[in-house]
Amino acid sequence: MKRITSLVAVLLFFNMAYSQQPLPDFSVVERGNKVIISWVNPFETIIQLNVQRSYDSLKYYRTIYSATSPELPQNGFSEPKQQFNKTYYRIFFVLKGGAYFFTPAKLATPDTDSRTINLLSNSTIKTFSTISVTNRGALLTTIPGNLFPQFKDSILRQTKDTLFAVNDSLVELRRFVGKEFWKASIYIFTSKEGYLNINLWDAAEKKYHIKFFEEDGNELFEIKHIKDKHLSLDKSNFVHAGWFSFELYEDNKLREKNKFYLPKDF
């Protein structure tokens, strides 16, 4: 399975933030063919954070990363090393209320800090006895340090989830949330003409009723004791175009909960 990462392309280090000062300071280091930008967020009201790059320290900055969760206390981003000799980075962030800031520009420098302990490295993970893995603040499991490399490889190679560094013995597992997949109902669906079709082939033998709802969950109306195999409802029953949901009951038991869309022009 091809791994898709979100937010930070998986942080490759853990204690980068130990000696790192909080925003507006940040860190830019080169590791192999990667440039890693990391920061510590001391603000509880941060609502936007962008990483920007330029080949001129004063102008022509372009946003290369927008944090989907800017409020995280510790985060980072990595990208391939640029071919230009001098590549400058800065962070733009916005606080609740509208105050915004640009950090000073920084050049990427080789990572020569001997104090850096790479917990995602097989060679150094054994220095810690256990690693705790959490999700949304809840403890999922505790893993012996020597088994963490296998756990890390399993997550990053076989799932779309992402691992985030919290500190030297704590990892946050963020579940991948894809786009919502919707499949139209085979019982209740719109036609090309814009009518709502209801097909219940065994309506004569069973007791069906349907409840219709606005997109926000407010109930619109209910059709009780459906006896016809095929029904067609005009859009006028729903007042406006847009998404609506329904609950189809068979013998007072929920058979299907789904939604449908009524376009403006039929």
Rosetta blueprint (number, residue, H / E / L):
1 M L
2 K L
3 R L
4 I L
5 T L
6 S L
7 L L
8 V L
9 A L
10 V L
11 L L
12 L L
13 F L
14 F L
15 N H
16 M H
17 A H
18 Y L
19 S L
20 Q L
21 Q L
22 P L
23 L L
24 P L
25 D L
26 F L
27 S E
28 V E
29 V E
30 E E
31 R E
32 G L
33 N L
34 K E
35 V E
36 I E
37 I E
38 S E
39 W E
40 V E
41 N L
42 P L
43 F L
44 E L
45 T L
46 I E
47 I E
48 Q E
49 L E
50 N E
51 V E
52 Q E
53 R E
54 S E
55 Y L
56 D L
57 S L
58 L L
59 K L
60 Y L
61 Y L
62 R E
63 T E
64 I E
65 Y E
66 S E
67 A L
68 T L
69 S L
70 P L
71 E L
72 L L
73 P L
74 Q E
75 N E
76 G E
77 F E
78 S E
79 E E
80 P E
81 K L
82 Q L
83 Q L
84 F L
85 N L
86 K L
87 T L
88 Y E
89 Y E
90 R E
91 I E
92 F E
93 F E
94 V E
95 L E
96 K L
97 G L
98 G L
99 A L
100 Y E
101 F E
102 F E
103 T L
104 P L
105 A L
106 K E
107 L E
108 A L
109 T E
110 P E
111 D L
112 T L
113 D L
114 S L
115 R L
116 T L
117 I L
118 N L
119 L L
120 L L
121 S L
122 N L
123 S L
124 T L
125 I H
126 K H
127 T H
128 F L
129 S L
130 T E
131 I E
132 S E
133 V E
134 T E
135 N E
136 R L
137 G L
138 A E
139 L E
140 L E
141 T E
142 T E
143 I E
144 P E
145 G H
146 N H
147 L H
148 F H
149 P H
150 Q H
151 F H
152 K H
153 D H
154 S H
155 I H
156 L H
157 R H
158 Q H
159 T L
160 K L
161 D L
162 T E
163 L E
164 F E
165 A E
166 V E
167 N E
168 D L
169 S L
170 L E
171 V E
172 E E
173 L E
174 R E
175 R L
176 F L
177 V L
178 G L
179 K L
180 E L
181 F L
182 W L
183 K L
184 A L
185 S L
186 I L
187 Y L
188 I E
189 F E
190 T E
191 S L
192 K L
193 E L
194 G L
195 Y L
196 L E
197 N E
198 I E
199 N E
200 L L
201 W L
202 D L
203 A L
204 A L
205 E L
206 K L
207 K L
208 Y E
209 H E
210 I E
211 K E
212 F E
213 F E
214 E E
215 E L
216 D L
217 G L
218 N L
219 E E
220 L E
221 F E
222 E E
223 I E
224 K E
225 H E
226 I E
227 K L
228 D L
229 K L
230 H E
231 L E
232 S E
233 L E
234 D L
235 K H
236 S H
237 N H
238 F H
239 V L
240 H L
241 A L
242 G E
243 W E
244 F E
245 S E
246 F E
247 E E
248 L E
249 Y E
250 E E
251 D L
252 N L
253 K E
254 L E
255 R E
256 E E
257 K E
258 N E
259 K E
260 F E
261 Y E
262 L E
263 P L
264 K L
265 D L
266 F L
